[in-house]
Amino acid sequence: MLRILVTGLLLMTFVADAVGQPAPDLVDARAQELFQALNAGEDGDYREFIRTRVSERLQERYGEEELAGVLRDLAHALGPTEGQRPIREITVADEGGFYVGVRNAQGEPARLLLMLTDDTELRFDGFGLLPPELPPAPEVALSEIAPAIEEFVGARVEAGQFSGAVLVARDGEILFGRAYGLADRETGRLNTLDTPINLGSMNKMFTGLAIAQLEAAGKLNWQDTVGKHLPDFPNATVRDQARIDQLLTHSSGVPSYWNAAYEARKNEIDSLQGFLDTFVDDPLLFQPGQGNEYSNGGPVILGLIIERITGQSYFDYVREHIYAPAGMRNSGHFQKTETRSGKAEGYHRSSPGAELAPNTGWLGLQGSSAGGGYASANDLMRFAEALSAEKLLAREDLEVLWQVRRHMGPDFGYGYLWGTGTLEGQRWVGHNGGAPGISADFRYYSESGLVVIVLANQSRAAMPVSHWVNGLVTQGI
């Protein structure tokens, strides 16, 4: 999945190998070409830009349809860029490539990461938008945390930049908890701390936890092949070579289900087998164990393994073995057409500057073991408490989940479908998620008992709030 929200990035598209270093004026010229294509706002123009200005490597690997989607997402995140010049000097990025100072759709300063080919054409070999550079969180006493968060989040709500819920707790004691905005703009129903909000990819950590529960029970091994549990799996390479630990770390080569087959059937798929059918015949991104690329396909296969071992649907297993023992009463994989759960509708802008509109047309009928389930802020606090009390899994087994398997930056890594990092010397574990109308982040600091939950039913709204709030509350903890 190219359009991936990961901790530390608003939009992460491609990360290529380091390239040569052309002069800043040439990098600026390429940035202006990108801005011009984004401002055009039509897929036809995107495709022309892709054919003429994007590297052949990216075109061959991802195809025009996926690349056009990435550009569309980048246009939403940046907003109108006509005439935009770098705010600061162009600098060489640690990742290779270049940082270009820009303003995002909310007018906040941010950095655009550009990767260019190391030849005379200087085609785009990757691009990504880093989080806005918000004012640093102040150093405040514990008693001042709540008013500081209220002031910061309230300003973003007033500016139309946030709708959802923010909850900060420590050892079960709520330090700050408030919901904002509307769960349903048509009826005027308000968000509350008990409103189920779409988690996007945050659901992956529940899938990782379910696999760890079965491993602790002796029903599988991390190094088992897919075929050991799904002997009839139709892709022979995946069946015989891909291992469970590779599915958990996005190193199996299994692609995602964001393709034409999924788009054609998304409004009828209500089972993991239905998701599998959309991508099982697609070519692998690479041979199992020979690369690493974030994918929603791997967690779908893990969900099918859970179903085969337990004899339950994935959805029933998670409800009975994670949600119920944790006391999560407002969580589940709700279909987009149901109304009994009281879930929040998601809202996004179809184009930069447009009014917020429901994301119903983008959503599939139901989420999968890769994401798309719902939970409330209060439920996620209970989930953190259940982790602390070892109600779901013993601490030694949780540590296996949380062990860094892939370093993605100096303070961020990835375990078994769990992100992990450090902030102000404090280790956190969790996951985030994002898509049109969906933005969410969950961080649990296992040593201090601190948990920070930010859920938004609005595109790209949670991460800036989460970064700021986490920076605030970890000072002095």
Wavefront OBJ file of the C-alpha trace (Angstrom):
o trace
v 0.000 0.000 0.000
v 1.611 3.212 -1.147
v -0.828 5.584 0.483
v 0.241 4.715 3.989
v 0.077 6.732 7.172
v 2.914 5.843 9.492
v 4.014 7.488 12.685
v 5.998 10.580 11.812
v 4.623 11.056 8.320
v 1.397 12.564 7.022
v 1.855 10.995 3.614
v 4.550 8.443 2.978
v 4.819 7.444 -0.654
v 8.178 6.175 -1.812
v 11.588 5.919 -0.229
v 14.281 5.343 -2.801
v 18.035 4.923 -2.559
v 20.108 8.064 -2.136
v 20.835 9.863 -5.393
v 23.221 12.506 -6.631
v 22.903 16.106 -5.524
v 21.843 18.520 -8.269
v 21.892 22.252 -7.649
v 19.088 23.666 -5.478
v 17.667 25.684 -8.365
v 17.144 22.469 -10.352
v 15.441 20.829 -7.383
v 13.219 23.903 -7.036
v 12.328 23.700 -10.724
v 11.288 20.077 -10.293
v 9.215 21.020 -7.237
v 7.371 23.647 -9.290
v 6.645 21.028 -11.970
v 5.150 18.795 -9.279
v 3.051 21.684 -7.901
v 1.762 22.450 -11.395
v 0.677 18.826 -11.881
v -1.019 18.748 -8.479
v -2.886 21.979 -9.176
v -4.250 20.549 -12.432
v -6.255 18.139 -10.323
v -7.304 15.764 -13.106
v -6.213 12.149 -13.379
v -5.491 12.648 -17.070
v -2.950 15.315 -16.215
v -1.544 13.161 -13.453
v -1.044 10.332 -15.915
v 0.767 12.577 -18.382
v 2.981 13.777 -15.547
v 3.621 10.182 -14.497
v 4.609 9.134 -18.025
v 6.981 12.050 -18.570
v 8.327 13.026 -15.136
v 8.224 9.908 -12.911
v 11.038 7.346 -13.068
v 10.541 4.182 -15.073
v 11.320 2.189 -11.931
v 8.291 3.573 -10.119
v 6.057 3.265 -13.186
v 6.965 -0.388 -13.634
v 6.626 -1.262 -9.965
v 3.383 0.548 -9.115
v 1.551 1.366 -12.332
v -0.253 4.533 -13.381
v -3.424 3.903 -11.373
v -1.664 3.663 -8.025
v 0.702 6.538 -8.797
v -2.233 8.756 -9.779
v -3.833 7.940 -6.440
v -0.673 8.932 -4.591
v -0.556 12.270 -6.423
v -4.230 12.825 -5.643
v -3.537 12.249 -1.932
v -0.538 14.574 -2.033
v -2.684 17.284 -3.668
v -5.198 16.999 -0.804
v -2.459 17.190 1.821
v -0.763 20.219 0.258
v -3.823 22.120 -0.922
v -3.488 24.731 -3.694
v 0.210 25.261 -4.450
v 0.080 27.639 -7.400
v 3.043 29.954 -7.248
v 4.303 28.396 -4.038
v 8.002 28.810 -3.500
v 10.114 27.119 -0.855
v 9.692 28.761 2.561
v 13.259 27.866 3.501
v 16.329 26.800 1.635
v 16.292 23.396 0.011
v 18.354 20.972 2.093
v 19.745 17.487 1.585
v 17.579 14.896 3.390
v 18.964 12.222 5.671
v 16.944 9.657 3.713
v 18.627 10.745 0.488
v 16.985 13.271 -1.808
v 15.942 16.748 -0.731
v 13.658 18.594 1.646
v 11.657 21.470 0.169
v 9.957 23.849 2.593
v 6.232 24.177 1.809
v 2.931 24.952 3.508
v 0.292 22.244 3.819
v -3.434 22.590 3.135
v -3.922 24.142 6.602
v -1.260 26.779 5.959
v 1.228 25.177 8.352
v 4.948 24.951 7.477
v 6.022 21.438 6.506
v 8.683 19.684 4.461
v 8.247 17.934 1.134
v 10.696 15.088 0.557
v 11.719 14.716 -3.089
v 13.776 11.856 -4.530
v 15.224 12.379 -8.003
v 16.926 9.993 -10.403
v 20.694 10.246 -10.632
v 20.848 11.197 -14.307
v 20.384 14.205 -16.545
v 16.572 13.841 -16.643
v 16.149 14.167 -12.848
v 12.832 12.331 -12.865
v 10.903 11.828 -9.649
v 11.883 8.629 -7.890
v 9.825 9.343 -4.770
v 8.015 12.067 -2.844
v 6.514 12.392 0.611
v 5.113 15.043 2.931
v 6.386 15.171 6.490
v 4.234 16.404 9.402
v 3.634 20.132 9.893
v 6.215 21.879 12.013
v 3.966 22.954 14.864
v 5.141 25.133 17.741
v 6.827 22.954 20.363
v 4.678 21.818 23.247
v 5.330 23.887 26.360
v 6.756 22.459 29.550
v 3.838 22.353 31.976
v 3.062 20.798 35.327
v 0.806 17.754 35.460
v -2.067 19.944 36.653
v -1.719 22.158 33.573
v -1.823 19.387 30.959
v -5.608 19.511 30.479
v -5.913 23.281 29.838
v -2.881 23.202 27.526
v -4.391 20.400 25.405
v -7.780 22.123 25.401
v -6.262 25.343 24.106
v -4.264 23.612 21.368
v -6.984 21.235 20.158
v -9.716 23.854 20.519
v -7.868 26.148 18.133
v -7.688 23.400 15.516
v -11.375 22.613 15.966
v -12.211 26.277 15.523
v -10.169 26.320 12.315
v -12.022 23.254 10.967
v -8.916 21.062 11.258
v -10.119 18.496 13.801
v -13.194 16.448 14.622
v -13.022 13.399 16.864
v -11.725 12.569 20.345
v -8.563 13.050 22.400
v -7.868 11.059 25.551
v -4.781 10.989 27.757
v -4.634 8.661 30.765
v -2.075 7.217 33.137
v -2.620 3.972 35.015
v -6.349 4.213 34.321
v -6.680 7.812 35.525
v -7.901 10.184 32.809
v -5.717 13.289 32.636
v -7.622 14.710 29.670
v -10.592 13.414 27.739
v -12.859 15.274 25.367
v -14.695 14.705 22.091
v -15.130 17.366 19.431
v -17.281 17.968 16.387
v -19.979 15.952 14.727
v -20.180 12.190 14.305
v -22.887 12.733 11.680
v -23.081 16.091 9.956
v -26.453 15.303 8.407
v -28.244 14.642 11.704
v -26.104 16.838 13.945
v -25.112 13.899 16.182
v -22.063 14.775 18.286
v -18.898 12.798 18.791
v -18.387 11.444 22.334
v -15.624 9.490 24.027
v -17.807 6.388 23.484
v -18.380 7.000 19.750
v -16.817 4.244 17.595
v -14.476 5.884 15.075
v -12.801 4.148 12.145
v -9.261 3.129 13.094
v -7.883 2.454 9.622
v -4.680 0.423 9.929
v -4.644 0.633 13.728
v -6.587 -2.655 13.610
v -3.372 -4.384 12.560
v -2.154 -4.370 16.156
v -5.210 -6.449 17.138
v -4.358 -8.950 14.403
v -0.766 -9.124 15.619
v -2.012 -9.653 19.181
v -4.366 -12.435 18.073
v -1.520 -14.260 16.334
v 0.622 -13.856 19.465
v -2.161 -15.352 21.593
v -2.247 -18.428 19.352
v 1.545 -18.683 19.419
v 1.558 -18.509 23.217
v -1.068 -21.283 23.257
v 1.190 -23.495 21.123
v -1.129 -23.465 18.109
v 1.363 -21.920 15.699
v 4.996 -20.888 15.425
v 6.343 -17.567 14.169
v 8.358 -19.416 11.497
v 5.476 -21.549 10.207
v 4.830 -21.248 6.507
v 1.425 -20.188 5.255
v 0.964 -23.682 3.869
v 1.231 -25.326 7.274
v -2.085 -23.753 8.244
v -3.585 -23.082 4.810
v -2.449 -26.097 2.762
v -4.892 -25.217 -0.009
v -3.634 -21.655 -0.432
v -3.725 -21.013 -4.186
v -0.419 -19.125 -4.595
v 2.310 -21.774 -4.397
v 5.136 -19.348 -3.591
v 3.233 -17.807 -0.693
v 2.019 -21.229 0.482
v 5.461 -22.848 0.505
v 7.848 -19.954 1.240
v 6.083 -17.091 3.036
v 6.254 -17.353 6.824
v 4.023 -15.948 9.542
v 6.782 -13.673 10.844
v 7.200 -12.241 7.335
v 3.473 -11.513 7.072
v 3.718 -9.723 10.426
v 6.612 -7.511 9.302
v 5.495 -6.716 5.720
v 8.413 -8.699 4.304
v 6.449 -11.490 2.582
v 6.082 -9.757 -0.799
v 2.289 -10.191 -0.662
v 0.587 -7.203 -2.345
v -2.358 -5.174 -1.071
v -5.962 -5.380 -2.176
v -6.162 -1.787 -3.429
v -6.752 -2.768 -7.035
v -9.437 -2.828 -9.713
v -10.841 -6.155 -8.477
v -11.365 -4.711 -5.004
v -12.934 -1.532 -6.364
v -15.400 -3.602 -8.383
v -16.470 -5.704 -5.382
v -15.804 -3.545 -2.313
v -19.488 -2.907 -1.588
v -20.229 -6.632 -1.229
v -17.114 -8.050 0.488
v -17.913 -9.097 4.066
v -15.354 -11.878 4.652
v -11.594 -12.276 4.610
v -11.919 -14.788 1.779
v -13.616 -12.069 -0.241
v -10.636 -9.768 0.346
v -8.176 -12.535 -0.545
v -9.938 -13.220 -3.840
v -9.199 -9.668 -5.006
v -5.398 -9.956 -4.824
v -4.368 -13.608 -4.534
v -3.606 -13.861 -8.265
v -1.605 -10.628 -8.389
v 2.187 -10.970 -8.733
v 4.259 -10.702 -5.573
v 6.075 -7.441 -4.932
v 9.238 -9.491 -4.285
v 10.154 -12.996 -3.197
v 9.296 -13.729 0.454
v 11.964 -12.370 2.763
v 13.713 -10.413 -0.011
v 12.267 -6.960 0.667
v 10.010 -4.915 2.858
v 6.918 -3.031 1.771
v 3.830 -2.139 3.776
v 0.924 -4.269 2.606
v -2.665 -4.931 3.590
v -2.564 -8.359 1.960
v -0.338 -9.971 4.580
v -2.685 -9.244 7.511
v -5.598 -10.655 5.487
v -3.743 -13.960 5.187
v -2.951 -13.836 8.917
v -6.657 -13.373 9.578
v -7.418 -16.461 7.496
v -4.858 -18.439 9.504
v -6.621 -17.319 12.698
v -9.922 -18.518 11.240
v -8.507 -21.908 10.213
v -6.882 -22.573 13.592
v -9.797 -21.436 15.759
v -12.795 -22.412 13.638
v -14.193 -18.899 14.202
v -14.483 -15.942 11.897
v -11.711 -13.428 12.467
v -14.287 -10.879 13.596
v -15.736 -13.244 16.219
v -12.294 -14.220 17.492
v -11.173 -10.621 18.037
v -14.474 -9.750 19.685
v -14.297 -12.702 22.093
v -10.570 -12.776 22.840
v -9.578 -9.096 22.717
v -12.540 -6.738 22.894
v -14.587 -8.642 25.504
v -11.828 -9.351 28.055
v -10.584 -5.767 27.692
v -14.073 -4.376 28.293
v -14.227 -2.727 24.858
v -17.987 -2.296 24.488
v -18.058 0.013 21.477
v -15.634 -1.742 19.140
v -16.114 -3.946 16.101
v -15.912 -4.318 12.331
v -19.184 -2.544 11.603
v -20.539 -2.491 8.073
v -20.832 0.965 6.632
v -24.595 0.605 6.156
v -25.418 -0.275 9.797
v -26.545 2.350 12.307
v -27.017 0.543 15.649
v -23.393 0.972 16.747
v -23.605 4.774 16.733
v -20.340 4.935 14.804
v -19.015 8.200 13.424
v -19.181 8.899 9.722
v -15.871 9.859 8.125
v -15.428 13.107 6.199
v -12.891 14.253 3.661
v -12.451 16.801 0.897
v -12.722 15.407 -2.622
v -10.373 18.114 -3.855
v -8.280 20.835 -2.213
v -10.504 23.580 -0.848
v -13.736 21.594 -1.257
v -16.283 21.174 1.542
v -16.011 18.129 3.790
v -18.143 15.275 2.450
v -18.893 11.721 3.692
v -16.312 9.090 2.801
v -19.026 6.457 2.292
v -18.292 6.091 -1.412
v -14.630 5.392 -0.741
v -15.267 2.852 2.041
v -15.829 -0.811 1.375
v -18.778 -2.566 2.968
v -16.677 -3.824 5.889
v -13.087 -3.727 7.075
v -10.665 -6.637 7.301
v -7.897 -7.962 9.523
v -5.707 -5.309 7.879
v -7.857 -2.405 9.060
v -11.173 -0.636 8.864
v -12.614 -1.635 12.226
v -13.953 0.821 14.798
v -13.286 1.621 18.456
v -14.033 4.470 20.820
v -11.464 6.490 22.748
v -12.728 5.047 26.025
v -12.426 1.514 24.630
v -8.814 2.075 23.603
v -8.031 3.319 27.106
v -9.512 0.058 28.425
v -7.380 -1.823 25.903
v -4.245 -0.144 27.304
v -5.338 -1.077 30.833
v -5.844 -4.689 29.726
v -2.313 -4.766 28.280
v -0.926 -3.421 31.548
v -2.871 -5.977 33.601
v -1.803 -8.809 31.244
v -5.453 -9.727 30.649
v -4.827 -10.361 26.955
v -1.307 -11.779 26.941
v 1.584 -12.191 29.373
v 4.110 -9.373 29.349
v 6.923 -11.593 28.060
v 4.794 -12.511 25.052
v 3.841 -8.876 24.473
v 7.530 -7.998 24.388
v 7.977 -10.413 21.492
v 5.305 -8.464 19.593
v 6.931 -5.155 20.450
v 10.517 -6.099 19.620
v 11.825 -3.943 16.769
v 12.167 -6.034 13.615
v 12.725 -3.141 11.251
v 14.265 0.229 12.093
v 12.446 2.991 10.216
v 14.205 5.960 11.809
v 16.329 6.889 14.830
v 13.323 6.826 17.174
v 10.845 4.582 15.347
v 10.651 0.944 14.373
v 8.210 -1.831 13.540
v 7.611 -5.125 15.331
v 4.949 -7.744 14.653
v 2.199 -5.447 13.295
v 3.004 -2.991 16.099
v 4.901 0.256 15.790
v 7.342 1.154 18.545
v 9.463 4.185 19.288
v 10.852 6.504 21.922
v 9.924 10.050 22.897
v 11.640 12.016 25.640
v 13.368 8.778 26.598
v 10.046 6.957 27.009
v 9.268 3.877 24.923
v 5.838 3.696 23.317
v 4.084 0.968 21.338
v 0.980 1.202 19.186
v -0.170 1.919 15.655
v -1.877 4.570 13.619
v -4.147 4.641 10.615
v -5.375 6.930 7.906
v -7.357 7.117 4.693
v -10.014 9.455 3.290
v -12.109 10.498 6.294
v -9.991 8.418 8.710
v -7.117 9.489 10.952
v -6.079 7.798 14.192
v -3.121 7.261 16.504
v -2.669 5.102 19.638
v 0.454 5.168 21.781
v 0.915 3.192 24.975
v 3.970 3.872 27.141
v 4.347 0.515 28.839
v 6.887 1.610 31.466
v 5.053 4.707 32.718
v 1.462 3.535 32.128
v 0.730 6.577 29.979
v -1.618 6.245 27.001
v -2.380 8.861 24.337
v -5.349 8.284 22.021
v -6.314 10.587 19.162
v -9.169 9.546 16.866
v -10.525 11.718 14.072
v -13.389 11.239 11.631
v -11.700 13.719 9.316
v -8.821 13.197 6.889
v -5.291 13.877 8.185
v -6.618 15.436 11.395
v -5.238 13.135 14.104
v -1.497 13.032 13.516
v -0.625 16.710 14.077
v -2.656 16.645 17.295
v -1.090 13.368 18.406
v 2.470 14.562 17.804
v 1.883 17.720 19.814
v 0.009 16.038 22.669
v 2.576 13.248 22.985
v 5.339 15.834 23.103
v 3.480 17.680 25.853
v 2.643 14.796 28.149
v 5.952 12.933 27.984
v 7.947 15.855 29.355
v 8.963 15.030 32.896
v 7.179 11.645 32.950
l 1 2 3 4 5 6 7 8 9 10 11 12 13 14 15 16 17 18 19 20 21 22 23 24 25 26 27 28 29 30 31 32 33 34 35 36 37 38 39 40 41 42 43 44 45 46 47 48 49 50 51 52 53 54 55 56 57 58 59 60 61 62 63 64 65 66 67 68 69 70 71 72 73 74 75 76 77 78 79 80 81 82 83 84 85 86 87 88 89 90 91 92 93 94 95 96 97 98 99 100 101 102 103 104 105 106 107 108 109 110 111 112 113 114 115 116 117 118 119 120 121 122 123 124 125 126 127 128 129 130 131 132 133 134 135 136 137 138 139 140 141 142 143 144 145 146 147 148 149 150 151 152 153 154 155 156 157 158 159 160 161 162 163 164 165 166 167 168 169 170 171 172 173 174 175 176 177 178 179 180 181 182 183 184 185 186 187 188 189 190 191 192 193 194 195 196 197 198 199 200 201 202 203 204 205 206 207 208 209 210 211 212 213 214 215 216 217 218 219 220 221 222 223 224 225 226 227 228 229 230 231 232 233 234 235 236 237 238 239 240 241 242 243 244 245 246 247 248 249 250 251 252 253 254 255 256 257 258 259 260 261 262 263 264 265 266 267 268 269 270 271 272 273 274 275 276 277 278 279 280 281 282 283 284 285 286 287 288 289 290 291 292 293 294 295 296 297 298 299 300 301 302 303 304 305 306 307 308 309 310 311 312 313 314 315 316 317 318 319 320 321 322 323 324 325 326 327 328 329 330 331 332 333 334 335 336 337 338 339 340 341 342 343 344 345 346 347 348 349 350 351 352 353 354 355 356 357 358 359 360 361 362 363 364 365 366 367 368 369 370 371 372 373 374 375 376 377 378 379 380 381 382 383 384 385 386 387 388 389 390 391 392 393 394 395 396 397 398 399 400 401 402 403 404 405 406 407 408 409 410 411 412 413 414 415 416 417 418 419 420 421 422 423 424 425 426 427 428 429 430 431 432 433 434 435 436 437 438 439 440 441 442 443 444 445 446 447 448 449 450 451 452 453 454 455 456 457 458 459 460 461 462 463 464 465 466 467 468 469 470 471 472 473 474 475 476 477
